[in-house]
Amino acid sequence: MTETERIADQLKRAFVGGAWHGPAVFEILEGVTAQQAMAHPLAGGHSIWELVLHIAAWSRAASRRLRGDRAELTDAENFPSVKDSDEQAWKLSTESLMRAYDELREGVLLLDDTRLDQPIIDGMSSTYVTLHGVIQHSLYHAGQIAILKKSFSER
């Protein structure tokens, strides 16, 4: 297995399942309703929906960087606002996250291992550090989502 295949495997474990730490992003999102996703149970904290959009934004940014785009996100792109709050809009948001994950994983599988030690973009961290950073970032927010989701079952 090449190193890029290993990174793609780690992405799959983080987003889809089979991770050592526990549930992956999509496993945690199972059963979350639009109403729950919109809720802000912690004052000043983000909602599940906002976190999903944020994870998707950074997954897309990493994909763009793999293609040579600096992808420096604005505040609005970093934490996009939720425009609609119905179940269909929630489904579209989770599907958008899945597409962002798929795009990133496909991009990783197209990489040659020799690119991993090079900056993803001039002046930025290496491709290797960036890709592992996306995985770590996604799991960090998945943990937040798990806590928010748990708060709904304790009410």
Helices and strands as residue ranges (DSSP letters): H 3-15, H 25-29, H 34-38, H 48-66, H 75-78, H 87-110, G 113-115, H 127-153
